[in-house]
């Protein structure tokens, strides 16, 4: 009887282990099998976040090691209707797939296009580290290039994870996206700053929880101290001296164009001094439940 019990227990253990092993196997096609190697992780890093006609470099950053012979498989997935407008750089022009040994790859727009108002598309940059012999995928990551009427903005998976960790409310998410673009616009204004002032008294329908999440996110991402003051308060408290924000920049909304459940658009200012500032207009729309920044344009510079 004891022997039968032991046999039954052993059979149950084998069944459970077999099921677990089966669950770990995932197939994305007949040719590629994901066999995630716990010793290898990869992240895509970009040398530029906001760009127009420049070349942007994507670099694989690998954590861990493997005794297998590996290849790095780069793939572009593009929702834009016209092909050959942008792509990975090669001697033959734009291409949508590269396999190499771990070198960085370059992406660039190849043509200027006449876009309709609010034209928007997304390009996925996918990196698969594969076993060279079998093509099995052992690590993967992706970044997104957002194309707004010929203005390109890169969002990596690390940035996406940080946003998902901190930003929970809709308004915190959309204003964080707008601020990230404003940060990259005329980036010289951000040099060696310690403070970011966001005058939320100019914001509409923006709660205390929205502000807490937005400020926590920006402080963690940019390693700065967030403050919330009017221009007059900044002057009276000594942050602004001789028409310049000492060690900081200030962001405010000048005028809302629209502020509804499904659209936010406004004119704003990013200010460092009387001779260092930009004005911009931006427009965000909620599409299928998710906010997308459809437009961001600099309107003046000083």
Secondary structure by P-SEA (a helix, b strand, c coil): caaaaaaaaaaaaaaaaaaaaaaacccccccccccccccbbbbbbbcccccccbbbbbbbbbccccccbbbbbbbbbbcccccccccccccccccccccccbbbbbbbbcccccccccccbbbbbbbbbccccccccccccbbbbbbcccbbbbbcaaaaaaaaaccccaaaaaaaaaaaaaaaccccccccccbbbbcccccccccaaaaaaaaaaaaaaccbbbbbbcaaaaaaaccccccccccbbbbbbcccccccccbbbbbbbbbccccccccbbbbbbbcccccccccccccccc
